[in-house]
Amino acid sequence: MCGLTYLFLRKIEDRTQFLLLFSLGILILVFSLFVIGGFEGMPYGVLSLGVLTLAVLYFFLNRYSLGRKILFIGVPLIIALHILFVFINQVDYRVVDKERLMDDETGNYIEKIEKDTSIVGYKKFKGGEGEDFLLISMGGERKGNTIEVLEVNEDSEKTIIRIRTSYNKNPEPNPYIAVALTRIKSKVVILDTDGTNYGDGLFD
């Protein structure tokens, strides 16, 4: 948008160009808050902040030759590096078929959480093929819900698992899901789209 504004609207005043970009940022922010809303709207809210920042940079830097170089070379470079960083920090994962959770240790734990529905959070288990997995339980208050894994990321300290829960008459007394990961940090955070954190701490 910043480049298109410069190429096709260069004859209009800088203030008008600034207002166009700034208005776009405001529209994206309104869309994220009132159309999408909640946790799912947060990425669009962050995007709107990026557009608003670009609008301000465009207004102040566009009038200088060096400023335009920073704007049209530096900013895309920063974005590309950010995308690379996110890609590197993505963790390969898969949802484990519950029918495969038949070993004694896992089976005993599943029986435990089904009897004691107050158990909420996660427990780490050793898996095959170099993959460990986390068994995540939601507690009896979420009976009838199922769990969907949206994404898994990590930073220098923790593994972050984002999930979405939905009610569909799941018969499990303590709904659970098993997620196999190529690597697991010593600290795990499990975030639901409604803001609930099902695990924030060191596993046993």
Secondary structure, 3 states (H helix, E strand, C coil): CHHHHHHHCCCCCHHHHHHHHHHHHHHHHHHHHHHHCCHHHHHHHHHHHHHHHHHHHHHHHCCCHHHHHHHHHHHHHHHHHHHHHHHHCECCEEECCHHHCCCHHHHHHHHHHHHCCCCCEEEEEECCCCCEEEEEECCHHHCEEEEEEEEEEECCCEEEEEEEEEEEEECCCCCEEEEEECCCCCEEEEEECCCCEEEEEECC
